[in-house]
Amino acid sequence: MTYRQKTKNIVLTSLLFITSSLITFSAAAAQLAIVIDDFGYRKQDDNRILELPPQVSIAILPNSPFGKEMAEKAHRQGREILIHMPMAPISKQPLERDTLHPSMSAAEIDTLIKAAIARVPYATGMNNHMGSAMTSDLTAMQHVMASLSGSGFYFLDSVTIGSTKATQAAQGTPVRVLRRQVFLDNVQTEEETRKQLNRAVALARKQGSVIAIGHPHPSTVRALHKLIPQLPPDIELVSPGYMLTHAGKPSAVKPQPEKPVVPVKPVVKEKPWLTPMTEQCEGKAEIGGEFYTNYINLLTEALLRDQMNGKVAEVLLSVRMALPQPDTAPPAAKESVSTDLKAAEKVPAEPAAETQR
């Protein structure tokens, strides 16, 4: 083999390796899990949530009048179900029946949790309904984790208080703990849900995965029906349980809503996912199909023209120039986005004010 042929093979192998790496990197989607709490009381709104893709999970209050019916329907859809376990808050407000309190013994907590599991068929996880007093008490949460240890359940910490002890309490048990990062509807408007879903998308891109919790409020239902069909292609909708077992791996199940959701056509001049919370991703070079076509054409042309000997540097420079370049945003916009992002990153899991249904 001549020197020129060796050089050509080395350069070609290197470029193909780089191409393969770029394809693999761009294909890895960030994971977003959405859980809708407080299921079992508002049948009409609950049914509207069940029209969303089955990757949207639901958390059912164990003593709710329609909880079992909703669990059976969700199970038929292949949807993940959690028990939305009532836990005592610090504030004084009306509580669900069989609410867990820090003062309860391990046996009392175990009895109530097992009763809740019996009332909500097909559940595979549990999260807390309210619970700032309960989740901030280490001993009480250790009793919860001990009770869940034999069930195979995971625990999703709703993070209703910053001093939650759920993760610490699970140490030494088989219970796996996840944490909520975004609340979708602390303010019950479509605009707020859109804003928080944008925030969830931004965090998912930054962290690789994110869990958002919402409620079956009419405004939340309307917003999710509009926005979920418009999720960006680099965001994969998954269940919390899927995150535990397939971190960073694409789901084999594609969203299949029970009733087809007609996608809302975006306005050409407006980017629905471009907000102050997600603009930092706008400057990143997104490598798409057009780039790969141009790249392979360029590589093929270089090979056919026999430019892989003395002109190696020139060809590589051409390949580098073919890479998509970031858009240049106006200085004022960049400054505004940077400020918003720094503020958001300081409190990515801000607890919500606890309210009864």
N, C-alpha and C positions, 0 to 999 in steps of 0.2 A: 504494500500500500504506500502510495506516494505521500510526501509531506502535505501537499495540498488536499488530498483526500482525507488524511487524518484530521487536519484542521477543520475541514468542512463537517466531518462527523462530530467532532467535539462541540463545535458551535451549535450545530443542529440539535444535538442531545440536550445541551444547556438551555436552549430556547424552548424546546418542548417541555422540559422540566418546569421552567418558569411559567409557561402557559398552564400546565396542569395545576400548579400551585395556586395560580390566580383563579382558575375555575373553581377549585375546591374552596378557596377562601370566600369567593363571592356567593357560593351556593349555600353557605351556612347561615340559616335564618335565626334571628333572635326569637325567643319564645315568650309569648304573652298568655297568661292564664287569667280568665275572668270568672269570678264566683259571684253569684247573686244570692244574697242572704234573705232571711225573713220569709222563706217560702212556706206556704200552707194556709195563709189567711185570705189572700186576695186572689181568688180563683181566676178571674178574668185576666188580671195582669200577669199572674203566674203562667197561664196558658200562652200569653203573648211572648214571654221569655222562652218558653219551650218551642217556639217557632224559630228561634235563633239556632245557629249551628250547634251540633251536639258537643263541641269542645267547650262551650260555655257551661260551666258547672253550676249546680244549685245547692244551697244549704238550707235544710228544712228544720223548722222549729218542731221538736218532738211532740208537743201537745196541741199542735194546730189542727183545726177541723178537717183540712184537705191535704194534710201532709202525706198520708199513706197513698192516697190517690195520685198525687203529684209524683211521688217516688216511683210508683209502678209505671206511670206514663214515661217518666224520664229514663227509667231502666230499659223500656222497650226501644227507646231512641239510641241506646248506647251511651247515655250521658252520665257523667260522674256525679255522685250524690254524696253530700256531707251532712252530718248532723250539726245543726246550729244550736249548740248547747247553751242554755241560759246560765249566765254566771253573774254574780253580784257586782254591781258598780259601786263606786265610792259615793256618788250622788244619790239622793233620796228620790226614787221614782217608782211607778208601778212595775212589778216584776212578773215574769212568766211563772206559771206553776212549776214546781220542782227545780227552782233555780239553785245552783250550787253556791254555797257560802263558805268563806275561809274557816268559819268556826265549826264546820261539820267534821265528823270523824272520817277516817279512811273508809270504814264500812258503809257509812251513809252516802258518801260520794260514789262509791262503787255500785251501790244499789240503784241510785238515780241514773248513773251512766248506762248500766245494763238495761234498765227499763227504757231509756231513750233509744238504745240500739234495737230493742225489740219493736219499738213503734215505727221506726224508719227503715223499711226493708231496702236492701241492696246498697246501703251506705258503706263507704270505704274510708271515710275520713271524718274528722270533727273539727269545727272551729267554734270560737266563743261568741256568744251573743252578749253584747255589753262586756262586763267582766273586769273592769279596771281594778276593783278591790280583790277579786279572786286571782287574776293572772299575775298581780304584783306580789302575791304571797307564795313564797317558795314551797313551804310545807304543803299548802293546799294543792298546788300544782303538781307536786310529787305524788300526792294521792290520785290525782287525775291520770297521770302518766302510768302509775302502777295499775290502775283499773283498765287502761287501754292496752296494756302490754300483751294481753292474751287475745286481743281482737284482730290484730293485724292492721289496725287503723293508723293513719298518719294524723298529725295535729297541725292545723293551719292557724297560726297565731294572728288574730285580727289586729293586734297591736293597738288596742284602745288606750293604752298608757305606755309612756316611754320606759318605765321601770319594770316591764313585763319579765317574768321569770320562767316562761314556758320552755325556752331552749335549755336553760340550766337544769330545770326539773326533769327533763327527758334524759339527761346523761345517765348512763348505766342501764337504760331500758331499751327495748327494741323499737320504741316509738320514734319515728322520724318527724322532725318539725320543719315547717315552712313558715315564712313571714310575709304578711301583706305589706306592699310598698305604696299602693295608691288607693285612695277612696274615690269612687267615681261621682258620688252625688251627695256630699255633705251639704251642698246647696242644691235644692231640687229644681234645676232648670236644664234645658237641653244644652245651653251654651256652656254651663259648668261641666256637664258630663263630657262634652266635646273637648273642652280644655284639659280635663284630667286624663282622658284617653290619649290625647296627644302627649301628655306628660309621661304616661305609661309607655308609649312607643319610644320616646326619647330615652327613658331609663333602660328599656329592654335592649336597645341598640348599644348602650354604654356598658351594661352589666352582663348581657347575654340572655337574661330572663327577668321577668317581673310578674308579680301577682297583683291584680286589681280587684277590689271588692265593690259591688254595687247593691242596689235594692230594687224591688219591683215597683218603684214609683212610676207613674205614667210618663213623666218627663224622661226618666232613664230608659224606659222601654222604647219610647219613640226615638231617642238619640241612638241607642244601640242598633236598632233596625236600620237606621240611615248610615251609620258609621262603620259597622263591622264589614259590610260588603266592600267598603273602600279601604280596608287595611292595606298598608303598603306591602309589596311582594316580599320584602325582606323580613316581615314579621309573621311568625307562625302562631296561630291560635291553638293552644293545647290545654289540657286539664292539669290541675296541680299534681295529681298522681303521676301523670306522664312525665312531668318535670323531674320527679324523684328517680325515675328509672331510665329516662332517656335524655339526660342533660346534654344539650347541644346537638342531639340527633333529630333529624326531621321525622315528623309523624307520618306513618303510612296511611292514616285515615284522613281523608279530605273532608272539609265541612259539608254536611248533608242536612240542611234544614228540613224539618218536617213539611213545611210549606215553602215553596220557592220564594226567595226574597229578591225583588227586582232591584238591581243595583242602581243607585242614584248617579246619573251621569254628571261628572264634575264639570264645572265651567272652565272653558279653555284657558282663560287668563288667570284663574285662581288655582292655587295648589292647596287642596283641603288639609294636607298634613303639614303645611308650612306655617308654623306658629313660632312665637318667641321661645317656646320650649323645645322645638325640634329643628330650628334653623341651623344649629351647629352641624347637623348632618348634611345640609344642603351643599356645603363646600367640599364634601368628600367625593372623590372620583368614583362614579359608579360604572363598573365594567360590564357592559352589556353585549348582546349578540352582535351588534354592528361593529363593535371594537374587535371581537374575535374574527369576524369575517375579514375586516381590513388587515388584521394582524397576520392571518394565515395567507391571505393574498400577497402581502408584502414579503413574507418569508418564502413563499413559493416562487415569486418573481425573482427574488435574490438568488435562489438556488438555480433557477433556470438560466439566469444570466451569468452564472458561474462567478458570483461576487464573493465567494467565501474564502478567498485566499488573501490577497493584499488589501482587500477592502472590507475586512471584518469589522473594523471600528466604525466605518461609515454605515454599514448595514445595521449594526447595533444601535447607533445613534438614531437611525431612521425608525427603528422599532420603538425606542424610548419616546421619540416625538409623536408616535402614533397613540401612545397612552392618553386617555381622556384627562384633561386638566381641570382642576377645581374652578368653579365660577368665582369671580371676584365680587364680593358683596360691597355695597357702599360703606364707607368707614362708620357712619353714624349708626347704621343697622347692626354692624358687627359689635359695636360697643354696647348697644342695648341688649343684644342677645347674650353677650358674655355676662353682663350684670345679672340678667334674669336667671341664667344657668347656675351661676355661683350661689345665688340665693336659694335656688331649688335644691342644689346638691347638699347644702348644709342640713336640710331637714327632709330627707327622702321618704321618711315613714312617719309623717306627722299624725299623731293619734286624732281621731275624730271625737267630737262631742257625742257622748253616749245618749241615745234616745230610744225609747220604746217604739215598737212598730209605728 
